[in-house]
């Protein structure tokens, strides 16, 4: 496994497991995703 493959795969602490479907409603475009995350932190 190269560094890119390693970095692209979720680890034990970041794998959503049974909660993966919770992420389907999030935007895939990085700018939009950042806005969603930032709005949740305000």
N, C-alpha and C positions, 0 to 999 in steps of 0.2 A: 504494500500500500504506500503510495507516495503522499507527500505533505498535503496536496490539494484534496485528495480523496479522504485523508484523515480529518482534515478541517471541515469538510462538507458533511460528514456523518455525525449524527447526534451521539453524545456520550451518555454515560449512566445518569448524570445529573441533569441533562438537557433533553433527553428523549421523552416526548409527551405520552408515550404508551397508550393506555386506554383513553386518554384525554385528547388524542390527536384530532378528533372531529371538532373540538373547540376552536381550532386554529383555522378552519375552513372559511370562516366569515372575515378573516383578516385580509387586507389588501396585499397583493403580491408585488406591487410597485414600491420601491424602497422609500420614496418621499412620502407617499401616503401612509405607509406603515409607521414611519417615524412620527407623523402627525398624530396617529392614533395612540401610539405609546406615550408621546408627550402630553396629550390631552388627558390621559389617565393618571399622569403624575402631578398635574396641577392641583 
